[in-house]
Amino acid sequence: MTRRIGLIALVILIAPLAAHAQTGCDNSPENPTIVLALVGGAGAAFTSLRARLGRKR
């Protein structure tokens, strides 16, 4: 269990280094705000659809 937590912590600490190597968000070809809005909207739609389908059963 401790080894798994250590591995997760290591991945969380290394992920920003990979993003920084790609010049961070300064040169990003996509708009991060739009991507975040699309992901949030998809999550909300999925939750709503799942709740509606669950009521019909």
Secondary structure, DSSP 4 states (H G I P E B T S, - for coil): -HHHHHHHHHHHHHHHHHHHHTTTTTT-SS-HHHHHHHHHHHHHHHHHHHHHHHHH-
